[in-house]
Amino acid sequence: MTRYKINIEYDGTDLIGWQENAQGPSVQSLLQDAIFQFCAEKVEVYSAGRTDAGVHALSMVAHFDLEREQDAQTVMRAINFYLTNKPVAVLSCEKVDDDFHSRFSCTSRHYKYIVVNRSAPVVLNKNRVWWVPQKLDIDAMKKAAKKLIGKHDFTSFRAAQCQAKSPIKTLDSVNITQNGEEIIFEFSARSFLHHQVRNMVGTLVEIGMGKPLDIDEIFDAKDRSAAGINAPANGLYFVSADYAKDVD
């Protein structure tokens, strides 16, 4: 048995998310089908993050095991061949130790969210950004974002269906930058609650619109209704994952 680590990118627009589900094509099912077509082995592909329907990835880390050892580059090329015309591509592939796990070995995950803040509707990137026509106050959002950093009870920012055992998470960093009409939100943490990033972005955008939301009060409420809206999935990207050997 040989374990392979892959980095993949995908456009989540027409996918039901990472997780395999009978409701439609997922990132996991497309990869598993491609691997089966390549080597006739039924495998389960594990990822660093389970993204929702419509969410994209620039470099999602995943792994799987093959009974018959293959050259890593051959594996990558073969999977990509069977993913032709699919919204998923393998960027790199390498053999790793059996104790590597894309989810449980991960030490940090990085996401970004893109808002286009302009009066004109978005046409070319409508499935890859959140269009917000109302002028946003960048300074107000940055000030509020600082309060999100650190260890907190993020109950007010978690989805009702979140299966995490605890709402306590440590947010390592939040950065908000503006590049012309694009406003980019970047978040880093070891792990996130279900919808946490999208709920934080939705809250910050509402603050940028001038709504009287206070981060401290939202934390204290421990109630999802106390925070802002859930930002649309299409503006969210899984950027990368860190592992202990990567940062030594």
C-alpha positions in Angstrom: 0.0 0.0 0.0 1.4 3.4 -1.0 0.0 6.8 0.2 -0.1 9.7 -2.2 -0.5 13.4 -1.3 -2.0 15.6 -4.0 -2.7 19.4 -4.3 -5.8 20.2 -6.3 -7.6 23.2 -7.6 -11.3 23.3 -8.4 -14.1 25.5 -9.4 -17.0 24.7 -7.1 -19.7 26.5 -9.1 -21.4 23.3 -10.4 -20.3 21.0 -7.6 -22.1 20.0 -4.4 -18.9 20.6 -2.4 -16.1 18.3 -1.4 -18.1 15.4 0.2 -19.4 12.6 -2.0 -23.2 12.7 -2.2 -25.9 11.2 -4.4 -27.3 14.6 -5.0 -24.7 15.5 -7.6 -21.0 15.6 -8.6 -18.6 16.4 -5.8 -14.8 17.0 -5.8 -14.3 13.8 -3.9 -16.5 11.7 -6.3 -14.8 13.1 -9.4 -11.3 12.3 -8.0 -12.3 8.8 -6.9 -13.9 8.1 -10.2 -10.8 9.3 -12.1 -8.5 7.1 -9.9 -10.7 4.1 -10.5 -10.7 4.7 -14.3 -6.9 4.9 -14.1 -6.0 1.9 -12.1 -9.3 0.1 -11.3 -8.8 0.6 -7.5 -11.7 1.9 -5.4 -10.2 4.4 -3.0 -11.4 7.0 -0.6 -9.8 10.4 -1.0 -9.4 12.5 2.2 -9.0 16.3 2.1 -7.7 19.0 4.4 -11.1 20.8 4.3 -14.7 19.8 3.4 -15.8 22.8 1.4 -19.5 23.5 0.7 -21.3 23.7 -2.7 -20.1 26.6 -4.7 -16.8 27.1 -2.8 -13.5 27.0 -4.8 -10.0 25.9 -4.0 -6.6 27.2 -5.1 -4.6 24.4 -3.5 -6.6 21.9 -1.5 -4.5 19.1 0.0 -5.8 15.5 -0.2 -4.5 12.0 0.1 -5.4 8.4 -0.9 -3.8 4.9 -0.9 -3.1 2.6 -3.8 -2.5 -1.1 -3.5 -0.1 -1.1 -6.5 2.7 1.4 -6.3 2.9 3.9 -9.2 5.2 6.7 -10.1 3.8 9.9 -8.6 4.0 11.9 -11.8 2.3 9.1 -13.7 -0.5 9.1 -11.1 -1.0 12.9 -11.5 -1.1 12.8 -15.3 -3.5 9.8 -15.3 -5.9 11.4 -12.9 -5.9 14.7 -14.8 -6.5 12.8 -18.1 -9.7 11.3 -16.6 -10.7 14.7 -15.2 -10.6 16.3 -18.7 -13.4 18.8 -19.0 -14.2 18.5 -15.3 -13.8 21.5 -12.9 -11.0 19.8 -10.9 -7.3 19.4 -11.6 -4.3 17.9 -9.8 -1.5 20.4 -9.4 1.1 18.1 -7.8 1.5 14.6 -6.5 4.0 12.9 -4.2 4.4 9.8 -2.2 4.2 10.3 1.6 4.6 8.3 4.8 1.6 6.2 5.9 1.1 8.4 9.0 0.4 11.5 6.9 -3.2 12.5 6.9 -4.4 15.5 4.9 -7.0 16.4 7.5 -5.6 15.3 10.9 -1.9 16.2 10.2 -2.8 19.7 9.1 -1.5 22.5 11.4 -3.1 25.5 9.7 -5.7 26.2 7.0 -5.9 29.4 5.0 -9.0 30.8 3.3 -9.7 34.0 1.3 -13.0 35.6 0.4 -13.4 38.1 -2.5 -15.9 40.9 -2.6 -16.3 43.1 -5.6 -17.5 46.5 -4.3 -18.9 48.5 -7.2 -22.2 49.8 -8.5 -22.0 47.8 -11.8 -23.0 44.1 -11.7 -20.3 41.5 -12.0 -20.4 39.6 -15.3 -17.1 37.8 -16.0 -16.5 36.6 -12.4 -20.1 36.4 -11.1 -19.6 32.8 -9.8 -16.2 33.6 -8.2 -16.9 36.7 -6.1 -19.6 38.3 -4.0 -20.9 41.5 -5.7 -21.7 44.2 -3.1 -22.9 47.4 -4.8 -23.2 49.5 -1.6 -20.0 51.4 -0.7 -18.2 49.6 2.1 -16.2 51.3 5.0 -12.9 49.5 4.9 -11.6 51.0 8.1 -14.7 49.9 10.0 -14.4 46.4 8.8 -10.7 46.2 9.7 -11.4 47.5 13.2 -14.0 44.9 13.7 -11.9 42.1 12.2 -9.2 42.6 14.8 -11.7 41.5 17.5 -12.1 38.2 15.8 -8.5 37.2 16.2 -7.6 34.9 19.1 -9.4 32.2 21.0 -13.2 32.6 21.3 -16.5 30.8 21.5 -17.6 31.2 17.8 -21.1 29.8 18.4 -22.6 33.0 16.8 -20.6 32.3 13.7 -21.3 28.6 13.2 -24.0 26.9 11.1 -26.9 25.2 12.8 -25.8 21.9 11.2 -22.2 22.2 12.4 -21.0 18.9 13.8 -17.9 20.2 15.6 -17.7 19.0 19.3 -16.8 22.5 20.5 -17.5 26.1 19.3 -14.1 27.2 20.7 -11.7 28.1 18.0 -8.5 30.1 17.7 -8.3 32.5 14.8 -4.7 33.2 14.1 -5.0 36.1 11.7 -7.5 38.2 9.7 -6.4 40.5 6.9 -8.5 42.8 4.8 -7.0 44.4 1.7 -8.4 46.4 -1.1 -7.2 46.2 -4.7 -9.3 48.6 -6.8 -12.8 47.3 -6.7 -11.9 44.0 -5.0 -11.9 43.7 -1.2 -10.1 40.5 -0.1 -10.6 38.9 3.3 -8.0 36.4 4.4 -8.3 34.1 7.4 -5.9 31.6 9.0 -6.5 29.0 11.7 -5.8 25.4 12.6 -9.5 24.6 11.9 -12.8 26.3 11.3 -16.4 25.7 12.2 -19.0 25.0 9.5 -19.8 28.3 7.7 -17.5 30.2 10.2 -15.6 32.1 7.4 -18.7 33.0 5.4 -20.5 34.1 8.6 -17.6 36.3 9.6 -17.4 37.8 6.2 -21.1 38.5 6.1 -20.9 40.2 9.5 -17.9 42.3 8.5 -19.6 43.4 5.3 -22.7 44.4 7.2 -20.5 46.5 9.5 -18.9 48.0 6.4 -22.4 49.0 5.3 -22.9 50.8 8.6 -25.1 48.3 10.5 -24.6 48.6 14.3 -23.1 45.2 14.9 -20.6 44.8 17.7 -18.2 41.8 17.6 -17.9 41.6 21.4 -21.7 41.5 21.8 -22.0 38.9 19.1 -19.5 36.7 20.9 -21.3 37.1 24.2 -24.7 36.3 22.6 -23.7 32.8 21.6 -26.5 33.0 19.1 -26.3 32.7 15.3 -29.0 35.3 14.9 -26.8 37.9 16.7 -24.3 37.9 13.8 -24.5 39.1 10.2 -25.6 37.2 7.1 -24.0 34.1 5.7 -21.9 35.4 2.8 -22.5 33.6 -0.5 -20.4 30.5 -1.2 -19.1 31.7 -4.6 -16.7 34.2 -3.1 -14.9 31.8 -0.9 -11.6 30.0 -1.7 -9.6 27.4 0.2 -6.1 28.8 -0.4 -3.7 26.3 1.2 -2.9 24.0 4.2 0.2 23.8 6.3 1.8 20.7 7.7 4.6 20.3 10.3 7.2 19.4 7.8 6.2 22.3 5.6 7.1 24.9 8.2 10.2 23.4 9.8 
